[in-house]
Amino acid sequence: MESRVGNKDFKMAVVGSRLLTTGSRLAGIKVVYEVTEPQEVEKAMHELMQKEDIGIIVITENLLKKIRDRKLLNAIDNSLLPLIIDIPDYNEPERETDTLRRLILRAVGIDINRMSK
């Protein structure tokens, strides 16, 4: 799956469980990392963040929590391109924080919850 920003094409990548990666492949996403161990997660994220043609990285929350490399975590938290979206895995309950709110805050610096008050 690709998207275009300006005159450049970007790919979407997925880092997750077998279920998520299989579904992603069926949806047409070609850059897929099926990982379970912390070292595999960190290696996959390092590789993906270095690629200039990756625009979005989708990773499951439980895998994101396995990352211990502080520099990598800081890069993930501050990354706008690629945009990193963490989602609950199939068997994980949804978290209370609002991912879209966090993405908007990170991208444009505006907290949409504070605007409505």
ROSE-4610 file (N, C-alpha, C; in Angstrom, 1 decimal, always signed):
// ROSE-4610
residu = [M/M/M/E/E/E/S/S/S/R/R/R/V/V/V/G/G/G/N/N/N/K/K/K/D/D/D/F/F/F/K/K/K/M/M/M/A/A/A/V/V/V/V/V/V/G/G/G/S/S/S/R/R/R/L/L/L/L/L/L/T/T/T/T/T/T/G/G/G/S/S/S/R/R/R/L/L/L/A/A/A/G/G/G/I/I/I/K/K/K/V/V/V/V/V/V/Y/Y/Y/E/E/E/V/V/V/T/T/T/E/E/E/P/P/P/Q/Q/Q/E/E/E/V/V/V/E/E/E/K/K/K/A/A/A/M/M/M/H/H/H/E/E/E/L/L/L/M/M/M/Q/Q/Q/K/K/K/E/E/E/D/D/D/I/I/I/G/G/G/I/I/I/I/I/I/V/V/V/I/I/I/T/T/T/E/E/E/N/N/N/L/L/L/L/L/L/K/K/K/K/K/K/I/I/I/R/R/R/D/D/D/R/R/R/K/K/K/L/L/L/L/L/L/N/N/N/A/A/A/I/I/I/D/D/D/N/N/N/S/S/S/L/L/L/L/L/L/P/P/P/L/L/L/I/I/I/I/I/I/D/D/D/I/I/I/P/P/P/D/D/D/Y/Y/Y/N/N/N/E/E/E/P/P/P/E/E/E/R/R/R/E/E/E/T/T/T/D/D/D/T/T/T/L/L/L/R/R/R/R/R/R/L/L/L/I/I/I/L/L/L/R/R/R/A/A/A/V/V/V/G/G/G/I/I/I/D/D/D/I/I/I/N/N/N/R/R/R/M/M/M/S/S/S/K/K/K]
num = [1/1/1/2/2/2/3/3/3/4/4/4/5/5/5/6/6/6/7/7/7/8/8/8/9/9/9/10/10/10/11/11/11/12/12/12/13/13/13/14/14/14/15/15/15/16/16/16/17/17/17/18/18/18/19/19/19/20/20/20/21/21/21/22/22/22/23/23/23/24/24/24/25/25/25/26/26/26/27/27/27/28/28/28/29/29/29/30/30/30/31/31/31/32/32/32/33/33/33/34/34/34/35/35/35/36/36/36/37/37/37/38/38/38/39/39/39/40/40/40/41/41/41/42/42/42/43/43/43/44/44/44/45/45/45/46/46/46/47/47/47/48/48/48/49/49/49/50/50/50/51/51/51/52/52/52/53/53/53/54/54/54/55/55/55/56/56/56/57/57/57/58/58/58/59/59/59/60/60/60/61/61/61/62/62/62/63/63/63/64/64/64/65/65/65/66/66/66/67/67/67/68/68/68/69/69/69/70/70/70/71/71/71/72/72/72/73/73/73/74/74/74/75/75/75/76/76/76/77/77/77/78/78/78/79/79/79/80/80/80/81/81/81/82/82/82/83/83/83/84/84/84/85/85/85/86/86/86/87/87/87/88/88/88/89/89/89/90/90/90/91/91/91/92/92/92/93/93/93/94/94/94/95/95/95/96/96/96/97/97/97/98/98/98/99/99/99/100/100/100/101/101/101/102/102/102/103/103/103/104/104/104/105/105/105/106/106/106/107/107/107/108/108/108/109/109/109/110/110/110/111/111/111/112/112/112/113/113/113/114/114/114/115/115/115/116/116/116/117/117/117]
x = [+0.8/+0.0/+0.9/+0.6/+1.5/+0.6/+1.2/+0.5/+1.5/+1.0/+1.8/+1.7/+2.9/+3.0/+3.8/+3.2/+3.9/+4.2/+5.5/+5.8/+6.6/+6.4/+7.1/+6.1/+6.4/+5.5/+6.1/+5.2/+5.5/+4.8/+5.5/+4.9/+4.4/+3.5/+3.0/+3.7/+4.1/+4.7/+4.0/+4.0/+3.3/+4.3/+4.3/+5.1/+4.1/+4.0/+3.0/+3.0/+1.9/+1.7/+1.4/+1.4/+1.1/-0.3/-1.3/-2.6/-2.6/-2.0/-1.9/-1.2/+0.0/+0.8/+0.1/-0.6/-1.3/-2.4/-3.2/-4.2/-3.7/-2.6/-2.0/-1.5/-0.9/-0.5/-1.8/-2.8/-4.1/-4.6/-4.4/-4.9/-3.9/-2.8/-1.9/-0.7/-0.5/+0.7/+1.9/+2.9/+4.0/+5.2/+5.3/+6.4/+5.8/+6.1/+5.5/+6.6/+6.6/+7.6/+6.8/+6.8/+6.2/+7.2/+7.0/+8.0/+7.4/+8.1/+7.6/+8.6/+9.9/+10.9/+11.4/+11.8/+12.2/+13.3/+14.3/+15.4/+14.9/+13.9/+13.3/+12.5/+11.8/+11.0/+12.0/+13.0/+13.9/+14.6/+15.1/+15.7/+14.8/+13.5/+12.6/+12.3/+12.1/+11.9/+13.1/+14.3/+15.5/+15.5/+15.3/+15.4/+14.3/+13.1/+12.0/+12.2/+12.7/+12.9/+14.0/+14.9/+16.0/+15.6/+14.5/+14.1/+13.4/+13.8/+13.2/+11.9/+11.5/+10.3/+9.1/+9.3/+8.3/+7.6/+6.3/+5.6/+4.8/+4.4/+3.6/+4.0/+4.2/+4.5/+3.4/+2.8/+1.8/+2.4/+2.3/+2.9/+1.9/+1.9/+1.0/+1.5/+0.6/+1.0/+1.9/+1.6/+2.4/+3.8/+4.0/+5.4/+6.1/+5.4/+6.0/+6.5/+5.8/+6.2/+7.4/+7.7/+8.9/+10.2/+10.1/+11.3/+12.0/+13.3/+14.0/+15.0/+15.4/+16.4/+15.8/+16.3/+15.8/+15.9/+17.0/+17.2/+16.1/+15.8/+14.8/+13.4/+13.1/+11.8/+11.7/+12.7/+12.7/+12.4/+13.1/+12.9/+11.5/+10.9/+9.5/+8.6/+8.8/+7.9/+7.9/+9.0/+9.1/+9.0/+8.8/+8.8/+7.5/+7.7/+6.6/+6.5/+7.7/+7.9/+9.0/+8.8/+7.5/+6.6/+5.3/+4.3/+4.1/+4.2/+4.2/+2.9/+2.1/+0.8/+0.8/+0.5/+0.4/-1.0/-1.3/-2.7/-2.8/-3.9/-4.0/-4.0/-3.4/-3.4/-4.8/-5.1/-6.4/-6.9/-6.0/-6.5/-6.2/-5.8/-5.6/-6.8/-7.1/-8.2/-7.7/-8.7/-8.3/-7.8/-6.9/-6.4/-7.2/-7.1/-7.9/-7.4/-6.2/-5.7/-6.1/-6.3/-6.9/-5.7/-5.5/-4.4/-4.5/-5.6/-5.8/-5.4/-5.9/-5.5/-4.0/-3.3/-1.9/-1.2/-1.7/-1.1/-1.3/-2.5/-2.7/-1.8/-1.7/-0.8/+0.6/+1.1/+2.5/+2.7/+1.7/+1.9/+1.7/+0.8/+0.5/+0.7/+0.9/+1.2/-0.1/-1.2/-2.5/-3.2/-3.6/-4.3/-5.8/-6.4/-7.8/-8.8/-8.4/-9.2/-9.2/-8.1/-8.1/-8.8/-8.9/-9.6/-11.1/-11.7/-13.1/-13.6/-12.6/-13.0/-13.0]
y = [-1.2/+0.0/+1.2/+2.1/+3.3/+4.6/+5.7/+7.0/+8.0/+9.1/+10.1/+11.4/+12.0/+13.3/+14.1/+15.2/+15.9/+15.1/+15.0/+14.1/+12.9/+12.5/+11.3/+10.3/+9.0/+7.9/+7.4/+7.1/+6.5/+5.2/+4.2/+2.9/+2.9/+2.0/+1.7/+0.4/+0.4/-0.8/-1.3/-2.6/-3.1/-4.0/-3.8/-4.6/-5.2/-6.5/-7.1/-8.6/-9.0/-10.5/-11.1/-12.5/-13.2/-12.8/-12.6/-12.3/-10.9/-9.9/-8.6/-8.6/-9.3/-9.3/-10.0/-11.1/-11.8/-11.0/-10.3/-9.5/-8.3/-7.8/-6.7/-7.1/-8.3/-8.8/-8.9/-9.5/-9.6/-8.3/-7.2/-5.9/-5.2/-5.9/-5.3/-4.6/-4.7/-4.1/-5.1/-4.6/-5.5/-5.4/-4.3/-4.2/-4.6/-5.9/-6.5/-7.2/-6.9/-7.6/-8.3/-9.7/-10.5/-10.7/-10.1/-10.2/-10.5/-11.0/-11.3/-10.9/-11.0/-10.8/-9.3/-8.8/-7.4/-7.0/-7.9/-7.6/-7.5/-8.4/-8.3/-7.0/-6.6/-5.4/-4.2/-4.1/-3.0/-3.0/-4.2/-4.3/-3.8/-4.3/-3.9/-2.4/-1.8/-0.4/+0.4/+0.0/+0.7/+0.7/-0.5/-0.6/+0.2/+0.2/+0.9/+2.4/+2.9/+4.3/+4.9/+4.0/+4.5/+4.5/+3.8/+3.8/+5.1/+5.7/+6.9/+6.8/+5.6/+5.4/+4.9/+4.9/+4.5/+5.7/+5.8/+7.0/+6.7/+5.5/+5.1/+3.8/+3.7/+2.4/+2.1/+1.0/+0.6/-0.5/-0.4/-1.4/-1.6/-2.8/-3.1/-2.6/-2.2/-1.6/-2.5/-3.8/-4.7/-4.8/-4.7/-4.7/-3.4/-2.3/-1.0/-1.0/-1.6/-1.6/-2.5/-3.3/-4.2/-3.5/-2.3/-1.6/-1.0/-1.2/-0.7/+0.3/+0.4/+1.3/+2.8/+3.5/+4.9/+5.8/+5.7/+6.6/+6.2/+5.0/+4.5/+5.0/+4.9/+5.3/+6.8/+7.6/+9.0/+9.3/+8.6/+8.8/+8.5/+7.4/+7.1/+8.1/+8.6/+9.6/+10.9/+11.3/+12.6/+12.5/+11.3/+11.1/+11.6/+12.4/+12.8/+12.1/+11.7/+10.9/+10.0/+8.7/+8.1/+8.4/+8.4/+8.6/+7.2/+7.1/+5.8/+5.7/+4.7/+4.5/+3.2/+3.3/+2.1/+1.7/+0.5/+0.0/-1.2/-1.5/-2.7/-3.9/-5.0/-6.2/-6.9/-7.9/-8.5/-8.9/-9.4/-9.9/-8.8/-7.6/-6.6/-5.7/-5.3/-4.3/-2.9/-2.1/-0.8/+0.0/+0.9/+1.7/+2.9/+3.6/+4.8/+6.0/+6.1/+7.3/+7.3/+8.5/+8.6/+8.8/+7.8/+7.8/+9.0/+9.2/+10.3/+11.7/+11.8/+13.1/+13.2/+12.1/+12.2/+12.5/+11.9/+12.2/+13.6/+14.2/+15.6/+16.5/+16.2/+17.0/+16.9/+15.7/+15.6/+16.3/+16.2/+16.7/+18.2/+18.8/+20.2/+21.0/+20.3/+21.0/+21.5/+21.0/+21.5/+20.4/+20.5/+19.5/+19.7/+18.9/+19.1/+19.0/+18.3/+18.3/+19.6/+20.3/+21.6/+22.7/+22.5/+23.5/+23.6/+22.4/+22.4/+22.9/+23.2/+23.6/+25.1]
z = [+0.0/+0.0/+0.0/-0.9/-1.0/-1.0/-0.6/-0.6/-1.2/-1.7/-2.3/-1.5/-1.2/-0.6/-1.5/-2.0/-3.0/-4.2/-4.6/-5.7/-5.3/-4.0/-3.5/-3.0/-3.3/-2.9/-1.6/-0.6/+0.6/+0.8/+1.5/+1.8/+3.2/+3.5/+4.8/+5.3/+6.5/+7.1/+8.3/+8.6/+9.8/+10.6/+11.9/+12.8/+13.8/+13.8/+14.7/+14.8/+15.3/+15.5/+14.2/+14.2/+13.0/+12.4/+13.3/+12.9/+12.2/+12.8/+12.2/+10.9/+10.9/+9.6/+8.5/+8.8/+7.8/+7.2/+8.1/+7.6/+6.8/+7.2/+6.5/+5.1/+5.0/+3.6/+2.7/+3.3/+2.5/+2.1/+2.9/+2.5/+1.5/+1.2/+0.2/+0.7/+2.0/+2.6/+2.4/+1.8/+1.4/+2.4/+3.2/+4.1/+5.5/+5.9/+7.1/+7.9/+9.2/+10.1/+11.1/+11.1/+12.1/+13.2/+14.4/+15.4/+16.8/+17.7/+19.0/+20.1/+19.9/+20.9/+20.9/+22.0/+22.1/+21.1/+20.9/+20.0/+18.6/+18.2/+16.9/+16.6/+17.7/+17.6/+17.3/+18.2/+18.0/+16.7/+16.2/+14.9/+13.8/+13.8/+12.8/+12.8/+14.0/+14.0/+13.6/+14.0/+13.5/+12.0/+11.4/+9.9/+9.3/+9.8/+9.1/+9.2/+10.4/+10.5/+9.7/+9.2/+8.4/+6.9/+6.5/+5.1/+4.8/+3.7/+3.3/+2.5/+2.2/+1.4/+2.3/+3.7/+4.6/+5.2/+5.0/+5.5/+6.8/+6.9/+8.1/+8.6/+9.9/+10.6/+11.6/+11.4/+12.4/+13.2/+14.5/+15.4/+16.6/+17.1/+18.2/+19.5/+20.4/+21.6/+22.4/+22.5/+23.3/+22.8/+21.5/+21.0/+21.2/+21.1/+21.4/+22.9/+23.8/+25.2/+25.4/+24.5/+24.6/+24.3/+23.7/+23.2/+24.5/+24.7/+25.8/+25.4/+24.2/+23.6/+23.8/+24.7/+25.0/+23.8/+23.0/+21.8/+20.8/+20.6/+19.7/+20.2/+21.4/+22.0/+21.8/+22.0/+21.8/+20.3/+19.4/+18.0/+17.6/+18.1/+17.8/+18.3/+19.6/+20.1/+19.3/+18.8/+18.1/+16.5/+16.0/+14.6/+13.9/+12.9/+12.1/+10.8/+10.3/+9.1/+9.2/+9.4/+9.3/+10.5/+10.2/+11.3/+11.9/+13.2/+13.9/+14.7/+14.3/+14.9/+15.7/+17.0/+17.8/+18.0/+17.8/+17.9/+18.8/+19.4/+20.2/+19.3/+19.8/+19.1/+19.2/+18.5/+18.5/+19.9/+20.7/+22.0/+23.1/+22.8/+23.8/+23.9/+25.2/+25.3/+24.8/+24.3/+23.9/+25.1/+24.8/+25.9/+26.0/+27.1/+27.4/+26.6/+26.3/+25.7/+24.2/+23.7/+22.3/+21.4/+20.5/+19.6/+18.6/+18.1/+17.2/+17.8/+19.1/+19.8/+19.9/+20.3/+20.4/+19.1/+18.0/+16.7/+16.3/+16.5/+16.2/+17.0/+18.3/+19.2/+18.7/+18.3/+17.9/+16.5/+15.6/+14.3/+14.2/+14.9/+14.8/+16.1/+17.2/+18.5/+19.2/+18.8/+19.4/+20.0/+21.3/+22.0/+21.8/+21.0/+20.7/+21.9/+22.9/+24.1/+24.8/+24.8/+25.5/+24.7/+23.4/+22.6/+22.8/+23.2/+23.4/+24.8/+25.6/+27.0/+27.1]
